[in-house]
């Protein structure tokens, strides 16, 4: 993922951060999805996880 971002002109640090963060969000969302008693769609859980990350990042 980082390599693809670099190929599109994204800087090394930003590409690494984006790739690792994306992987972490997917990992956390997958764990929640597997354990979800309501059987929510994975896409919904992943979007919620990303939204929480954005909120934390924007509020410091």
N, C-alpha and C positions, 0 to 999 in steps of 0.2 A: 504494500500500500504506500509506504513512504517513497519507494522508488518511483512509483507511478506519479506521485505528487511532485517529486523532484523533476521528473521528465516534463512536467507541465510548467516548470519554472518556479515552483515553491521552494523557498530556502530550506537548507538542511534542518535547522532547528524546528521550524514550523512543520515541516513534513514529518519529522519524527514525532513531535507532540501530537499531531493530528492522527497519525497511524496508531500510536499507542493508546491514545484516548478512545479512539473508535473501537479498538479491540477490547478495551476494558468495559466500555458501555455495552457492547454485545455480550461479553461474558456475564456481566451482572444481570442483564436483561434475560439471558438464557436461564440462569439459575432461578430467577424469579418466575419465569414462565413454567419451568418444570415443576416448581413447587406450588403454583397458583391453584388453589382449590376451585376457583371460579372458571378456570380454563379460558382466560382472556386470550385474545389473539396475540401472538408474539410481537407483531408490529406495534400494537398499542402499548405493550409493556416497554418495548425498546424506545418508543417515542417519549413515554413518561420518564424513563431513566435519563434520556438526553435532555429533556426539559428541566429536570432537577439539576443536572450538571450545569446547564446554562444559567439557571437561577443562582446557583452558588457562585459561579464565575463572575456574574454581573454584580453581585452584591458584596463581593470581597470576602 
